[in-house]
Amino acid sequence: MIQSRQIQSRNPWTRVAPNRAVIAPSLLAADFARLGQQIDQALAAGVEVLHVDVMDGHFVPNLSMGPGVVKSVRRYTDAPLDVHLMVTDPACYLERFAEAGADTITFHVEATDRPRELIARLRELGLGAGMVLKPATPAESLAELVGELDMVLVMTVEPGYGGQEFMSDMLDKIARLRSMLRPEQRLQVDGGINPDTARLCRQAGADVFVAGTDIFGSDDIAAAVARLREGAAP
């Protein structure tokens, strides 16, 4: 068990001005043979947070990165690491990813029946705490928890695979959640995010934009980040 990081919190969401658009490229879409190079290009373009999608093959039908990858990325960069747990039992992984170097962890409301315990443990570890909703999960499922979080993540595709088409019917959910959040709480969107869909999400109230293919699938990462930032501008 790792020691608490409560005194020296690494929670990145407390260091970003409210309502400022944050671009968070998803490493799932990166070329892992050139991961360090692509991270450098994204950070040089002004990216503030790196998003890490963790899939266990059970909660979603795919496998992806584990604590070892996060540990390697942490050794490579000091940039904040935003870990999105798409796993059946997130409680088993909080300390492992905290120890690997995560700065903030989001877990699915659908994956646990004791969310307050997980939020409390993330606080003890000094990490940002967020919760995620699948497309079919209503905003109201977080009504009793939303005040305890740093961030809410709305999946705008079905979780599990990159490169899917944006689900425009999630815009109403984004707007509903924004009405439930305080100004300093972040509202993240993930799935099919590009300059056009980022603009729609921004208008609905989102302020953190996860994009994978649109950034790391581009021949010019800096230009892709700039286009996305323009789309996500207030």
C-alpha positions as CSV (number, residue, x, y, z in Angstrom):
1,M,0.0,0.0,0.0
2,I,1.4,3.4,-0.9
3,Q,1.4,6.3,1.4
4,S,-1.2,9.1,1.1
5,R,-0.3,12.0,-1.1
6,Q,-2.9,14.2,0.5
7,I,-0.4,16.9,1.7
8,Q,1.2,17.2,-1.8
9,S,-1.8,16.7,-4.0
10,R,-1.0,16.2,-7.7
11,N,-4.7,16.8,-8.7
12,P,-4.4,18.8,-11.9
13,W,-8.0,20.0,-11.9
14,T,-7.3,22.3,-9.0
15,R,-4.6,24.1,-11.0
16,V,-6.7,24.9,-14.1
17,A,-8.8,28.1,-14.3
18,P,-12.5,27.4,-14.3
19,N,-14.2,27.3,-17.7
20,R,-10.8,27.1,-19.5
21,A,-10.8,24.6,-22.3
22,V,-8.4,21.7,-21.6
23,I,-7.2,19.4,-24.4
24,A,-6.4,15.9,-23.3
25,P,-5.1,13.6,-26.1
26,S,-5.8,10.0,-25.6
27,L,-2.7,7.9,-25.7
28,L,-4.8,4.9,-26.8
29,A,-4.6,6.4,-30.3
30,A,-0.9,7.1,-30.3
31,D,1.7,5.1,-32.2
32,F,3.4,3.2,-29.4
33,A,6.6,2.8,-31.4
34,R,6.9,6.6,-31.3
35,L,5.0,7.3,-28.0
36,G,7.6,9.6,-26.5
37,Q,8.0,11.6,-29.7
38,Q,4.3,12.0,-30.1
39,I,3.9,13.0,-26.4
40,D,6.6,15.7,-26.9
41,Q,4.8,17.0,-30.0
42,A,1.5,17.2,-28.2
43,L,3.0,19.0,-25.1
44,A,4.9,21.4,-27.4
45,A,1.6,22.3,-29.0
46,G,0.2,23.3,-25.6
47,V,-1.5,20.2,-24.4
48,E,-2.0,20.3,-20.6
49,V,-3.2,16.7,-19.7
50,L,-2.5,13.3,-21.2
51,H,-5.5,10.9,-21.1
52,V,-4.9,7.2,-20.5
53,D,-7.6,4.7,-21.4
54,V,-7.5,1.5,-19.3
55,M,-9.6,-1.5,-20.5
56,D,-9.7,-4.9,-18.9
57,G,-11.5,-6.9,-21.6
58,H,-14.5,-7.5,-19.2
59,F,-16.1,-4.2,-18.5
60,V,-15.5,-3.3,-22.1
61,P,-14.7,-5.8,-24.9
62,N,-11.1,-4.7,-25.4
63,L,-7.7,-4.7,-23.6
64,S,-5.4,-1.7,-23.3
65,M,-2.8,-0.2,-21.1
66,G,-2.0,-1.1,-17.5
67,P,0.0,0.4,-14.7
68,G,3.3,-0.5,-16.4
69,V,2.6,1.8,-19.3
70,V,1.6,4.6,-16.9
71,K,4.8,4.1,-15.0
72,S,6.9,4.4,-18.1
73,V,5.0,7.5,-19.3
74,R,5.5,9.0,-15.8
75,R,9.2,8.5,-16.0
76,Y,9.2,10.2,-19.4
77,T,7.1,13.3,-18.6
78,D,5.8,15.3,-15.7
79,A,2.6,16.2,-17.6
80,P,-0.5,15.3,-15.7
81,L,-1.9,11.8,-16.4
82,D,-5.6,11.4,-16.5
83,V,-6.4,7.7,-16.1
84,H,-9.9,6.5,-17.2
85,L,-10.6,3.1,-15.7
86,M,-12.9,1.0,-17.9
87,V,-12.6,-2.0,-15.6
88,T,-15.0,-4.3,-13.7
89,D,-13.6,-3.6,-10.3
90,P,-12.0,-0.2,-10.1
91,A,-11.3,-0.5,-6.4
92,C,-8.6,-3.0,-7.2
93,Y,-6.7,-0.5,-9.3
94,L,-6.7,2.8,-7.6
95,E,-3.6,2.3,-5.6
96,R,-1.8,0.5,-8.4
97,F,-2.3,3.4,-10.8
98,A,-1.6,6.0,-8.1
99,E,1.7,4.3,-7.4
100,A,2.5,4.1,-11.2
101,G,2.1,7.9,-11.4
102,A,-1.5,8.8,-12.2
103,D,-2.6,12.3,-11.2
104,T,-6.3,11.9,-11.6
105,I,-8.5,8.8,-11.9
106,T,-12.1,8.5,-13.3
107,F,-14.1,5.3,-12.8
108,H,-17.5,4.3,-14.1
109,V,-20.7,4.7,-12.1
110,E,-21.8,1.4,-13.6
111,A,-18.8,-0.5,-12.2
112,T,-19.2,-0.1,-8.5
113,D,-21.9,0.0,-5.8
114,R,-19.6,1.9,-3.3
115,P,-18.5,5.0,-5.2
116,R,-18.1,7.1,-2.1
117,E,-15.4,4.7,-0.8
118,L,-13.5,5.0,-4.0
119,I,-13.8,8.8,-4.0
120,A,-12.6,8.9,-0.4
121,R,-9.6,6.7,-1.3
122,L,-8.6,8.9,-4.2
123,R,-8.7,11.9,-1.9
124,E,-6.4,10.1,0.5
125,L,-4.0,9.4,-2.3
126,G,-4.0,13.0,-3.3
127,L,-5.5,12.3,-6.7
128,G,-8.2,14.0,-8.7
129,A,-11.5,12.1,-8.5
130,G,-13.9,11.7,-11.4
131,M,-16.8,9.5,-12.5
132,V,-17.8,8.4,-15.9
133,L,-21.2,7.7,-17.5
134,K,-21.8,5.4,-20.5
135,P,-24.1,6.7,-23.1
136,A,-27.2,4.9,-21.8
137,T,-26.6,6.0,-18.2
138,P,-28.6,9.1,-17.3
139,A,-27.1,12.2,-15.7
140,E,-29.3,11.8,-12.7
141,S,-27.4,8.7,-11.7
142,L,-24.7,11.1,-10.3
143,A,-27.2,13.4,-8.5
144,E,-26.1,12.4,-5.0
145,L,-22.4,12.2,-5.8
146,V,-21.6,15.0,-8.2
147,G,-20.8,17.5,-5.4
148,E,-17.9,15.3,-4.2
149,L,-16.1,15.1,-7.6
150,D,-13.5,17.1,-9.4
151,M,-14.8,16.0,-12.8
152,V,-17.5,14.1,-14.6
153,L,-16.8,12.4,-17.9
154,V,-19.5,11.9,-20.4
155,M,-18.8,9.1,-23.0
156,T,-20.0,10.3,-26.3
157,V,-19.4,6.9,-27.9
158,E,-19.7,3.4,-26.4
159,P,-16.5,2.8,-24.4
160,G,-14.1,0.2,-25.6
161,Y,-12.7,1.3,-29.0
162,G,-11.3,4.4,-30.5
163,G,-12.3,6.0,-33.8
164,Q,-16.1,5.8,-33.2
165,E,-18.6,8.3,-34.5
166,F,-19.8,11.0,-32.0
167,M,-23.2,10.5,-30.5
168,S,-25.0,13.8,-30.8
169,D,-27.8,12.8,-28.5
170,M,-25.3,13.0,-25.6
171,L,-25.4,16.8,-25.9
172,D,-28.5,17.0,-23.7
173,K,-26.8,15.0,-21.0
174,I,-23.8,17.2,-21.1
175,A,-26.0,20.3,-20.6
176,R,-27.9,18.6,-17.8
177,L,-24.6,17.7,-16.0
178,R,-23.2,21.2,-16.4
179,S,-26.3,22.5,-14.6
180,M,-25.5,20.1,-11.7
181,L,-21.9,21.1,-11.4
182,R,-20.2,24.1,-9.7
183,P,-18.1,26.4,-12.0
184,E,-14.8,24.9,-10.8
185,Q,-15.8,21.3,-11.5
186,R,-14.7,20.0,-14.9
187,L,-17.0,18.3,-17.5
188,Q,-15.1,16.1,-19.8
189,V,-16.2,14.5,-23.1
190,D,-14.6,11.5,-24.8
191,G,-15.4,9.8,-28.1
192,G,-15.5,11.2,-31.6
193,I,-14.1,14.5,-30.6
194,N,-12.9,16.8,-33.4
195,P,-13.1,20.6,-33.9
196,D,-16.8,20.4,-35.0
197,T,-18.0,18.1,-32.2
198,A,-15.9,19.9,-29.6
199,R,-17.7,23.1,-30.5
200,L,-21.1,21.4,-29.9
201,C,-19.9,20.0,-26.6
202,R,-18.5,23.3,-25.5
203,Q,-21.8,25.0,-26.3
204,A,-23.5,22.4,-24.1
205,G,-21.1,23.0,-21.2
206,A,-18.1,20.7,-21.6
207,D,-14.6,22.1,-20.9
208,V,-12.2,19.1,-21.1
209,F,-11.9,17.4,-24.5
210,V,-10.4,14.0,-25.0
211,A,-9.4,13.3,-28.6
212,G,-7.4,10.4,-29.8
213,T,-7.6,9.8,-33.6
214,D,-8.1,13.5,-34.4
215,I,-4.7,14.3,-32.7
216,F,-2.5,11.3,-32.9
217,G,-3.9,10.2,-36.2
218,S,-2.9,13.5,-37.8
219,D,0.4,14.0,-39.7
220,D,0.7,17.4,-37.9
221,I,-0.1,16.9,-34.2
222,A,0.5,20.6,-33.4
223,A,-1.9,21.7,-36.1
224,A,-4.5,19.2,-35.0
225,V,-4.2,20.5,-31.4
226,A,-4.6,24.1,-32.6
227,R,-7.7,23.2,-34.6
228,L,-9.3,21.4,-31.7
229,R,-8.5,24.2,-29.3
230,E,-10.2,26.7,-31.7
231,G,-13.2,24.4,-31.8
232,A,-13.3,24.1,-28.0
233,A,-12.9,27.9,-27.4
234,P,-15.6,29.5,-25.3
